[in-house]
């Protein structure tokens, strides 16, 4: 319990008037009877201590508190039978010095949280306090808050006995989970790590190369395990390296590009989208990419930009054509060593937690398989949800042909 002394402004006369309003004639009695209690009523206790008068408003504050508790219980802000401790998170003994005496009263404050704030709470409280000479003043706090200042008036001031901050309990909204999509590229060959990667808990997104020995087998196995399948379309790279069978190049005419894309789509079962295998030269070429995206759109697919070219036209062109798309954030295994893959995976996680989502690309490699087996099971406890790539697409406005 803390004690706080407040000096009454306005000089000795004002102080005496405040005291005399509640103790008329008591100075005379005090001189006769000396120290001790001089009078006790339902509102105050008048006493003389060490040569000065003391008016203790504890009884009045208690009567006010009884009414406050009754109203708050009726409004179901406090449980039935709640005691004074329910509204006494902070307590002080207040003192107000006057020229020949001292006023005392208890002060309590607290914060109360409820499911609702009854509309008639203020009027019910005012009515209850009126019977004991108390008053309540309400002022809005922040949103869904109400500050109640409760006390009683004296001759020239308002003595505050209680301050209650009532707050409506807001519904608990689950924190949105960060989302991560993992794309595994280059399926279609008899890779040593293929079986291990297929055993990973999904959903993963598998990008399958066309026209190679295991294209259909890997796509079918991936579908059976609940993974998402992309066509991993071979495209010309700035390096000049051969991207494999069915490679699209920038020097092909529109018809040949469209034919190659359609043939590749037909060779891989169950696909939902197309991504570029290599392709830094093609993804930087508006004409060639425009033809590819037209075929993607006519099949109702999306395009995934592996992000192998710093000047990729895929995002801008996809938006202008109304093709859903996504862009890779990080390659996990350019260095096919476990420590490096683990570091890249942690970068992917940090990005997802910071931005809300992130996409990473790995390949059918043993180091990648081992790290993913180790780290994918930890995502949930870190507040991250593993999702298929199609959950992280940008959907531009539908493309509409300009009138001729």
Secondary structure, 3 states (H helix, E strand, C coil): CEEEEEECCCHHHHHHHHHHCCCCCHHHHHHHHCCEEEEECCCCEEEEECCEEEEECHHHHHHHHHHHHHHHHHCCCCCCCCCHHHHCCEEEEEEEEECCEEEEEEEEEEEEEECCCCCCHHHHHHHHHHCCCCEEEEEECCCCEEEEEEEEECCCCEEEEEEEEEEECCCCCCCCCEEEEEEEEEECCCCCCHHHHHCCCCCCEEEEECCCCCHHHHHHHHHHCCCEEEEEEEECCCCCCCCCCCCECCCCCHHHHHHHHHHHHHHCCCEEEEEEEECCCCCCCHHHHHHHHHHHHHCCCEEEECCCCCCCCHHHHHHHHCCCEEECCEECCCCCCHHHHHHHHHHHHHHHHHHCEEEEEEECCHHHHHHHHHHHHHCHHHCEEECCHHHHCECCCCCCCCCC
